[in-house]
Every structure is written in structure tokens, then in C-alpha cells.
């Protein structure tokens, strides 16, 4: 299974083709995990990390906007 992490901030979204470990990866020090999901029939697990000052709804809206411009083929859609 592969993993994709999205780092979501007020200034943009960064996609990283790996699962980030907040305890080991300094890139996520100021982020928190707000959502985790795998698309139906997919072997890709998505991790959504947001800056502490973003609410989960704000972060998910920014992630959706990122998808609308990137059209990533493994996008899981959202199940809340």
C-alpha cells in the first residue's frame, strides 16, 4: 500500500508521496492530522495534515481546491 500526505496551510497545499510521521518528520511539526482516508478499490491511503490555525472544514475545503487544480488520479473523494 502506498501513502500520500497533504500538508495544508493558509498559503497552499503540498503533496508528498509518503506517510509523514509527526514524531520523526520536522515538516509536520506545526501540523496536525485532520483526516485519513483510502478510496474504494484503491491501494493508496491519504493523510491530511493541517496547520494548527486551520479548522478541519477549512483544511478539507483547501484540499478539495487542491484536487480541482491537480486532478490527482488517486484522489479518494471525501467520506466524513
LINDA-V451590 format. One record per run of one state. SS is the DSSP state (A for helix, B for strand, O for the rest). FROM is the first residue (numbers start at 1). TO is the last residue. Records with the same first field share a line. If there is no record, write none. Layout:
SS = FROM-TO ; FROM-TO
//
This chain:
O = 1-1 ; 10-11 ; 17-25 ; 29-30 ; 39-43 ; 52-55 ; 71-80
B = 2-9 ; 12-16 ; 31-38 ; 44-51
A = 26-28 ; 56-70
//
